Amino acid sequence: MSIRTSRAVVSIAEADVALHRAGVIAAWRGFKHEAERAATPTRVIGAGLIAGFISGLRSSSAGRGLPIGDKLFGAVIDSLFAGFSAAMAAGVAADEGAAGANASAAQPAPTHSASAPAPPAGVT
């Protein structure tokens, strides 16, 4: 492999890494925005109260607590995670649907006429 070929391969790889990095940064910013939007004071306090109550039910090594606490804690955490994941997915889908509807409403409807020019060669 010549030095020119190696440099070309490296520059392609660097461009791919830069593109991937930009995607990761955009995803992280979106996640932070959604986390800030979802973390209202009422939700934070409510989640803290519920988590405190359930952790009080957990059995400990000293024997305090109810034996059902561990199973209940696990079940509640699983359901909260599933509900949170579904809510996030629904929010993203709603945002994408609204963005698509706004974009299509902003564009004028295409007009078709008999005198429309033919597309350039090689374009399908």
C-alpha positions, 0 to 999 in steps of 0.5 A: 500500500502506497503512502497516498493510498494510506493517507486517503484511507486515513482521511476517510476514516477521520471523516467517518469518526468526525461524522459519528462524533457529531451524531453522538453530540447531537444525541447527547444534547437531545437526551439532556434536553429531554431529561431537563424537560421531564424532570419537573419538581413535582415528578422529582419529589414524587419519585423520591417519596415512592423510592423512599417508601419502597426502599423502606420495605426492602429487607436488610441483612439485619433482618429489618423490613418485610421479606417481600420488599426485595421482590416489590422493589425489583418489580416497581423498578422494572415497571418504572423503567419500561414506562419511562422508555415507552414515554420517551419513545412516544415523545420522540415519535410525536416530535418527529410526526409534528416536525414532518407535518410542519415541514409538509405544510410549509412546502407548497404542493407540487404542480404538474403541467404538460410543459414540465421540463424533463429531468436531467440525464442520469436522474431517476 
